[in-house]
Amino acid sequence: MSNGQQQLELVMERLEQVRAAYLESARFAADQLYHGGKKKITINDVRDVCPPPPSIDPRTLGAVFRRKEDKWQVVGYERSKRAHMRPISVFTKKEE
């Protein structure tokens, strides 16, 4: 694992500890969107229904879809309407 990957893992672990309540709410929102018929979801979709607290750096919101259970997979990319048109991942649930 590269140094950059190790740092990312440390940041994600810390975010899981410090922002557990928000991540739980955002993950619930993502599940609701999916089960409500939206099969391809971005973090912007989640943010629309579950806005993050101002203290959360938007660059760390990928943690919503990253978990040890690993039930989401990237199926594409699109340009964000929020982050200066930067590419963001499009997710769907893995088949169970």
N, C-alpha and C positions, 0 to 999 in steps of 0.2 A: 504494500500500500504506500502510495507516495505521501510526502509531507502535506501536500494540499488536501488530499483525501482524509488524512488523519485529522487535520484541523477542522475540516467540514464535519466529520463524525463527532468531534468534541463539541462543536457549536450546536449540532443537532441534539446531542445528549443533554446539554445544558438547557437548551430551549425546552425540551421535554420536561425538565424539572421545574423551570421557572415559570413557564406559561402553560402548564398542564390543563388548566381549566379552559383557556381559550382554544387550545388544540383539540380538546375533547368536543367542545361546541362546534368547531369548524369541521371536524371529521363527521360529526352527526349531520351537519348541514350537507356535506358532500354526499353522504349516504342517502339523505332525503331527496336530494336532487336526482341522484341515480335511480332510486326506486320510484320517483315521480315521473320517470320517463326520459330524463336527460342522460343519455348513455355516454356522452363525451363531455367531460367537465374540466374547466381550467380553474386555477386559483382565483381568477377574477369572478367567476360564477359563485364561488364560495364566499368571497369578500362581499358580493352584492347582498347576500342574505345573512351573513355573519361577519360584520366589519371587525377588523382587528383593533385592539386598543392602540392609541397613538404611540405608545411606548415600544411597540413591536416594529422592528425594521422589516419592511415589506420583502426584502431580499431573503429573509429566513422563512417565508411562508410555505416554501416547498415541504417543510416538515409536516404539513397537514397530510400529504400523500405518502410520506415515508414512515414506515413502522416496521417493527420486526415481523408482524403478521404478513406484511407485503401483499396486500390485497388489491392494490392499484398498479396499473402498468401504463407506460407512456405509449400513446398511439399516434402521436404527431405533435406538431408545433404550430402556433399561430402568433401573430404580432399582438402584443398587449395594447389595449386602448388606454392603459393607465401609465405604464412605465416607458414613456418615450418610444413606443413602438418596438420595444425589445421583444425577442421571441420568448414565449412561455410554453410550457408543456401542456398537452392535452391528454387527459387521463381517462381510462375506463377501468372497470373492475375486471380482475382476472376471473376466468371461469373457475367455478368451484367444483 
